[in-house]
Amino acid sequence: MSKKVQFKITLTSDRKQPYRVVTVGEEAPFTAVLRFAAEQFGIQSADTMAATTTDGTGINPSQTAGNVFLKYGTEIRLIPRDKVGGAC
């Protein structure tokens, strides 16, 4: 039986900061998690978004969901790539 991990993914580009809770197998590619979340928010392509932690640390999407969970925890933020590194 495959173990599962759960993420709370927040869309930071929306003023209301909507979020989705996604539960996936720990071996799932994190890129698939991001693609699914982007679709749920109505975003055409997850390639235009960056994943960060709540403190702004960037997350490399080319790892498993289990690795991301262990390294960064459950709260993930999606932010448009053109906003990454900008002053808040």
PyMOL commands that set and color helices and strands:
alter all, ss='L'
color gray80, all
select helices_A, chain A and resi 30-40+46-48+65-72+81-83
alter helices_A, ss='H'
color red, helices_A
select strands_A, chain A and resi 4-11+19-25+49-52+75-80
alter strands_A, ss='S'
color yellow, strands_A
deselect
rebuild
show_as cartoon
